[in-house]
Amino acid sequence: MFLLNLQSKIPIYEQIQSQILRFIEAGVLKTGDRLPSVRQLAVDNGINPNTVARAYAQLEADGYVYNLPKKGVYIAEIDSVSSRETQLMQAIKPLVSAGYTKKELIDAVEKLFEEVE
C-alpha cells in the first residue's frame, strides 16, 4: 500500500503522512477506514515502529485520523479544503527546507500557471 523511498531526503514519517493524505484525497481511504497498525506498517516496510507512530501522531494532531486504544487508527471526517491546503504545505515544506526563497517559489508557481494556460 505504501511506497517509501528510504534513500529520499524527505523523512520517512513525512512520506507516510503525505501518502495517507493523497489516499484520502483520491478516495482510496474514506472516513472510518482503519489504517494498518503501527507494528504491521513498520514490518511491511522494514522501518522503525517509532517512525510510523510519529506519522500517525502528527496526522492525529492535524485532525486527519483518530486513535481508538486497543482498536486502531481510523480516518477522521475531513474538510476537503483543509486537506488540499495540507497537501500543498507538505509539498512546499521540503523546498523551503532546501533553501528556496518565497520569491523563487512564487515565481515558479506563476511560471507553471502561464505554461498551463
C-alpha positions, 0 to 999 in steps of 0.5 A: 500500500505504501511506497517509501523511498528510504534513500529520499531526503524527505523523512520517512514519517513525512512520506507516510503522512503525505501518502495517507493524505493523497489516499484520502484525497483520491478516495482510496481511504474514506472516513472510518477506514482503519489504517494498518497498525503501527507494528504491521506498517513498520514490518511491511516496510522494514522501518522503525515502529517509532517512525510510523507512530510519529506519522500517525501522531502528527496526522492525529494532531492535524485532525486527519485520523483518530486513535481508538486504544486497543482498536486502531487508527481510523480516518477522521471526517475531513474538510476537503479544503483543509486537506488540499491546503495540507497537501500543498504545505507538505509539498512546499515544506521540503523546498523551503527546507532546501533553501528556496526563497518565497520569491523563487517559489512564487515565481515558479508557481506563476511560471507553471500557471502561464505554461498551463494556460 
